[in-house]
Amino acid sequence: MPSTTGWTRHDIPDQSGRTAVVTGANNGIGLVTAGELARRGARVLLACRSGARGRQAVERIRRQVPGAEVEFRPLDLADLSSVRAFAESYAPGTLDLLVNNAGVMALPYGRTADGFETQFGINHLGHFALTGLLAGKLLHTPGARVVTVSSGMHALANVDMGDLNSERRYRRWVAYARSKTANLLFTHELARRLREAGSEVVAAAAHPGYAATGLQTAGARMEGRRTAERLAELGNRVFAQSAEAGALPTLYAATAPGVRPDSFTGPRLGLRGAPAPSRRAPWTLDHAAGERLWVASEQLTGVTYEDLKG
């Protein structure tokens, strides 16, 4: 991995002529990522569940970056029919960058439209399906990249292949950690399959450390746990770095020259700091586990990555 010492948003290379899709780009790290890519000249599609918030994000970026080429596209990662509709409506002939950023954290137990446990369904399966459905565009674009946003908290738990949807027992933080491990196993297996197919598409991962976003308070707010919500808000104010700083590892993985396939970029100090190679649990580099999760994900989503076969 090239040197990251002191890397900031000012080091983002020119992105003119490139097209990027950023999921969950209506707030937090996704919004910052989309805005910085647009600032460097990329055409950016903001793939968001909420139309109102997605359009507000587009207008916010346009105010900050006059002339920015940004547009909202509806995408609900909790509904595979929405994922398919997004992919089918994707008009450009090429895709230079897919940033799998959207995610949920430590929610009460729930299920997606397709019956998957919410965190596993949105954080992993939705992005697995989206990437597969857009794989043809990526494979035909020189210099294309797929960046999937994981978390340092992946180290709390490996995936349970016998209970991917947490049907036997649900612990919200364990389920979150498993979904973030799934992000890294997906990146590991995608990088391997791209390499074996002779593709130069780079599949990499990143994490923001402890960044102040809406993720920390969402679960408590959904359940009306005001004390927990206030504590999360206090933690964001006192300990977290900004969303702007938290987006830097993603932006580095997405744009910096020489980023290696299956690399994992995070803050230099773990929770905060400039982008740097990040530690990852050894199980996220398990080839057999990556293949098993891939096969299971294909079966669950019905997306089979035909463009990477033969």
C-alpha positions as CSV (number, residue, x, y, z in Angstrom):
1,M,0.0,0.0,0.0
2,P,1.4,3.4,-0.9
3,S,2.3,5.9,1.9
4,T,-0.7,7.5,3.6
5,T,1.1,9.9,5.9
6,G,-0.9,13.0,6.3
7,W,-3.3,12.1,3.4
8,T,-6.3,14.5,3.3
9,R,-9.1,15.3,1.0
10,H,-6.8,17.7,-0.8
11,D,-4.8,14.6,-2.1
12,I,-7.8,13.1,-3.9
13,P,-6.8,12.9,-7.6
14,D,-8.8,14.5,-10.3
15,Q,-12.0,12.4,-11.0
16,S,-13.1,14.1,-14.2
17,G,-14.8,11.7,-16.6
18,R,-15.4,9.1,-14.0
19,T,-18.8,7.9,-12.8
20,A,-19.4,6.8,-9.2
21,V,-22.3,5.2,-7.3
22,V,-22.4,5.8,-3.6
23,T,-25.0,4.0,-1.5
24,G,-26.4,5.7,1.6
25,A,-25.1,9.1,0.3
26,N,-27.8,11.2,1.9
27,N,-25.9,11.8,5.1
28,G,-22.8,11.1,7.2
29,I,-19.8,9.4,5.5
30,G,-21.7,8.7,2.3
31,L,-22.7,12.3,1.8
32,V,-19.1,13.5,2.5
33,T,-17.8,10.8,0.1
34,A,-20.2,11.8,-2.7
35,G,-19.5,15.5,-2.2
36,E,-15.7,15.1,-2.4
37,L,-15.9,12.9,-5.5
38,A,-18.1,15.5,-7.1
39,R,-15.7,18.3,-6.0
40,R,-13.0,16.5,-8.0
41,G,-15.1,16.3,-11.1
42,A,-16.8,12.9,-10.9
43,R,-20.4,12.3,-11.9
44,V,-21.9,10.9,-8.8
45,L,-25.2,9.0,-8.4
46,L,-26.5,9.2,-4.8
47,A,-28.2,5.8,-4.2
48,C,-30.5,6.3,-1.3
49,R,-33.7,4.8,0.2
50,S,-35.4,8.1,1.0
51,G,-36.3,10.3,-2.0
52,A,-36.7,13.4,0.2
53,R,-33.3,13.0,1.9
54,G,-31.6,12.0,-1.3
55,R,-32.8,15.1,-3.2
56,Q,-31.8,17.3,-0.2
57,A,-28.3,15.8,-0.3
58,V,-28.1,16.5,-4.0
59,E,-29.0,20.2,-3.4
60,R,-26.6,20.4,-0.5
61,I,-23.7,19.2,-2.7
62,R,-24.7,21.5,-5.5
63,R,-24.6,24.5,-3.1
64,Q,-21.1,23.4,-1.8
65,V,-19.8,22.5,-5.3
66,P,-21.3,24.7,-8.0
67,G,-21.6,22.8,-11.2
68,A,-21.4,19.4,-9.5
69,E,-22.7,16.6,-11.6
70,V,-24.8,14.7,-9.0
71,E,-28.2,13.1,-9.1
72,F,-30.4,11.0,-6.8
73,R,-31.3,7.4,-7.7
74,P,-33.7,5.4,-5.5
75,L,-32.2,2.3,-3.9
76,D,-33.5,0.4,-0.9
77,L,-31.0,-2.3,0.1
78,A,-33.5,-3.9,2.3
79,D,-35.6,-4.9,-0.8
80,L,-33.9,-6.9,-3.5
81,S,-36.6,-5.8,-6.0
82,S,-35.4,-2.2,-5.5
83,V,-31.7,-3.4,-5.9
84,R,-32.7,-5.0,-9.2
85,A,-34.6,-1.9,-10.4
86,F,-31.7,0.3,-9.6
87,A,-29.3,-1.9,-11.6
88,E,-31.7,-2.2,-14.5
89,S,-32.2,1.6,-14.7
90,Y,-28.4,2.3,-14.6
91,A,-27.9,4.2,-17.8
92,P,-24.2,4.9,-18.3
93,G,-22.2,2.4,-20.3
94,T,-19.4,2.3,-17.7
95,L,-19.0,2.4,-13.9
96,D,-15.7,3.6,-12.5
97,L,-16.4,3.4,-8.8
98,L,-19.0,1.6,-6.6
99,V,-18.9,2.6,-3.0
100,N,-20.9,0.2,-0.9
101,N,-21.3,2.6,2.0
102,A,-24.9,2.3,3.3
103,G,-25.4,0.5,6.5
104,V,-27.4,0.1,9.8
105,M,-26.0,-0.6,13.3
106,A,-27.3,-2.4,16.3
107,L,-30.9,-2.3,15.4
108,P,-33.7,-4.2,17.3
109,Y,-34.4,-7.5,15.5
110,G,-36.2,-7.1,12.2
111,R,-36.4,-8.5,8.8
112,T,-36.0,-7.1,5.3
113,A,-38.6,-7.3,2.6
114,D,-37.1,-10.6,1.5
115,G,-37.0,-12.1,5.0
116,F,-33.4,-11.5,5.9
117,E,-32.2,-10.3,9.3
118,T,-32.0,-6.6,8.8
119,Q,-28.3,-5.9,9.5
120,F,-27.1,-8.9,7.5
121,G,-29.7,-8.2,4.8
122,I,-28.8,-4.5,4.3
123,N,-25.1,-4.4,5.2
124,H,-24.1,-7.5,3.3
125,L,-26.7,-9.1,1.1
126,G,-28.0,-5.9,-0.4
127,H,-24.5,-4.8,-1.4
128,F,-23.6,-8.3,-2.6
129,A,-26.6,-8.2,-5.0
130,L,-25.9,-4.7,-6.1
131,T,-22.3,-5.4,-6.9
132,G,-23.2,-8.5,-8.8
133,L,-25.8,-6.8,-10.9
134,L,-23.4,-4.0,-11.8
135,A,-20.4,-6.3,-12.3
136,G,-20.6,-6.1,-16.1
137,K,-20.3,-2.3,-16.0
138,L,-17.3,-2.5,-13.7
139,L,-15.5,-5.2,-15.6
140,H,-15.7,-3.1,-18.8
141,T,-14.4,0.0,-17.2
142,P,-10.6,0.4,-17.1
143,G,-9.4,1.3,-13.6
144,A,-12.7,0.5,-11.9
145,R,-13.0,-0.1,-8.1
146,V,-15.4,-1.5,-5.6
147,V,-15.0,-0.1,-2.1
148,T,-17.1,-1.7,0.7
149,V,-17.3,0.0,4.0
150,S,-16.9,-2.4,7.0
151,S,-16.1,-1.5,10.6
152,G,-13.4,-2.1,13.1
153,M,-16.1,-3.8,15.2
154,H,-16.0,-6.7,12.8
155,A,-13.4,-8.2,15.1
156,L,-16.2,-8.9,17.7
157,A,-17.6,-11.8,15.8
158,N,-17.1,-14.1,12.8
159,V,-20.1,-15.0,10.6
160,D,-22.1,-18.0,11.7
161,M,-22.7,-20.0,8.5
162,G,-25.3,-22.1,10.3
163,D,-27.3,-19.1,11.4
164,L,-26.7,-16.2,8.9
165,N,-30.1,-14.6,9.8
166,S,-29.7,-14.8,13.6
167,E,-32.8,-17.0,13.9
168,R,-31.5,-19.0,16.9
169,R,-30.4,-16.1,18.9
170,Y,-30.2,-12.4,18.2
171,R,-27.7,-10.1,19.9
172,R,-27.7,-6.7,18.1
173,W,-24.0,-6.0,18.4
174,V,-22.9,-9.5,17.5
175,A,-25.2,-9.4,14.5
176,Y,-23.7,-6.1,13.5
177,A,-20.2,-7.4,13.9
178,R,-21.1,-10.5,11.8
179,S,-22.5,-8.3,9.0
180,K,-19.2,-6.3,9.0
181,T,-17.1,-9.5,8.9
182,A,-19.3,-10.5,5.9
183,N,-18.3,-7.2,4.2
184,L,-14.6,-8.2,4.5
185,L,-15.1,-11.8,3.5
186,F,-17.1,-10.5,0.5
187,T,-14.2,-8.2,-0.5
188,H,-11.7,-11.0,0.0
189,E,-13.6,-13.4,-2.2
190,L,-14.5,-10.8,-4.8
191,A,-10.8,-9.8,-5.1
192,R,-9.9,-13.5,-5.6
193,R,-12.5,-14.0,-8.2
194,L,-11.6,-10.9,-10.1
195,R,-7.9,-11.9,-10.1
196,E,-8.7,-15.4,-11.4
197,A,-10.9,-13.8,-14.1
198,G,-7.9,-11.7,-15.2
199,S,-9.7,-8.5,-14.3
200,E,-7.9,-5.4,-13.1
201,V,-11.0,-4.2,-11.1
202,V,-9.8,-3.5,-7.6
203,A,-12.0,-4.7,-4.7
204,A,-11.0,-3.0,-1.4
205,A,-12.5,-2.3,2.0
206,A,-12.4,0.6,4.4
207,H,-13.7,1.6,7.8
208,P,-14.3,5.1,9.4
209,G,-13.1,4.4,12.9
210,Y,-15.4,6.2,15.4
211,A,-17.1,8.9,13.4
212,A,-20.1,10.9,14.4
213,T,-23.0,9.8,12.2
214,G,-26.6,8.9,12.7
215,L,-25.7,5.2,13.0
216,Q,-24.9,5.4,16.7
217,T,-28.3,6.7,17.8
218,A,-30.7,5.0,15.3
219,G,-31.3,1.8,17.3
220,A,-32.0,3.5,20.6
221,R,-34.3,6.0,18.8
222,M,-36.3,3.2,17.1
223,E,-37.0,1.7,20.5
224,G,-37.6,5.0,22.4
225,R,-34.6,4.4,24.7
226,R,-33.9,8.1,25.3
227,T,-31.1,7.6,27.9
228,A,-29.2,5.3,25.5
229,E,-29.8,7.8,22.7
230,R,-28.4,10.7,24.7
231,L,-25.4,8.7,25.8
232,A,-24.6,7.9,22.1
233,E,-25.0,11.6,21.2
234,L,-22.6,12.5,24.1
235,G,-20.1,10.0,22.8
236,N,-20.3,11.5,19.3
237,R,-19.6,14.9,20.7
238,V,-16.8,14.0,23.0
239,F,-14.9,11.1,21.4
240,A,-15.9,10.7,17.8
241,Q,-14.1,12.3,14.8
242,S,-16.2,14.2,12.3
243,A,-17.9,12.5,9.3
244,E,-15.5,14.4,7.1
245,A,-12.6,12.7,8.8
246,G,-14.4,9.4,8.9
247,A,-14.8,9.5,5.2
248,L,-11.1,9.8,4.4
249,P,-10.3,6.0,4.5
250,T,-13.2,5.4,2.0
251,L,-12.0,8.2,-0.2
252,Y,-8.4,6.9,0.0
253,A,-9.5,3.4,-1.0
254,A,-11.6,4.8,-3.8
255,T,-9.2,7.2,-5.4
256,A,-5.5,6.9,-4.2
257,P,-3.0,5.5,-6.7
258,G,-1.7,2.0,-6.0
259,V,-4.5,0.7,-3.7
260,R,-4.2,-3.1,-3.6
261,P,-7.0,-5.6,-4.0
262,D,-8.4,-6.8,-0.7
263,S,-6.7,-4.0,1.3
264,F,-8.4,-2.7,4.4
265,T,-8.0,1.0,5.1
266,G,-8.9,2.8,8.3
267,P,-7.8,5.6,10.6
268,R,-4.1,5.4,11.6
269,L,-5.0,5.4,15.3
270,G,-7.8,2.9,15.0
271,L,-10.6,5.2,16.0
272,R,-9.3,8.4,14.4
273,G,-6.5,9.8,12.3
274,A,-5.3,9.9,8.7
275,P,-6.0,6.8,6.5
276,A,-3.6,3.8,7.0
277,P,-3.6,0.0,6.6
278,S,-6.0,-1.4,9.2
279,R,-5.8,-4.5,11.2
280,R,-8.4,-7.2,10.4
281,A,-9.4,-10.4,12.1
282,P,-7.8,-13.5,10.6
283,W,-11.1,-15.0,9.8
284,T,-11.8,-12.3,7.3
285,L,-8.9,-13.8,5.2
286,D,-10.2,-17.4,5.3
287,H,-10.5,-18.5,1.7
288,A,-12.9,-21.4,2.5
289,A,-15.2,-19.1,4.6
290,G,-15.2,-16.5,1.9
291,E,-16.3,-19.1,-0.7
292,R,-19.0,-20.5,1.6
293,L,-20.4,-17.1,2.3
294,W,-20.3,-16.3,-1.4
295,V,-22.3,-19.4,-2.4
296,A,-24.8,-18.8,0.4
297,S,-25.2,-15.2,-0.7
298,E,-25.8,-16.2,-4.3
299,Q,-28.5,-18.7,-3.1
300,L,-30.2,-16.1,-0.8
301,T,-30.2,-13.3,-3.3
302,G,-30.4,-15.1,-6.6
303,V,-27.6,-13.0,-8.0
304,T,-24.9,-15.2,-9.5
305,Y,-22.2,-12.9,-10.9
306,E,-22.4,-14.3,-14.4
307,D,-19.8,-11.8,-15.7
308,L,-17.1,-13.4,-13.5
309,K,-17.8,-16.9,-14.8
310,G,-15.6,-18.4,-17.5
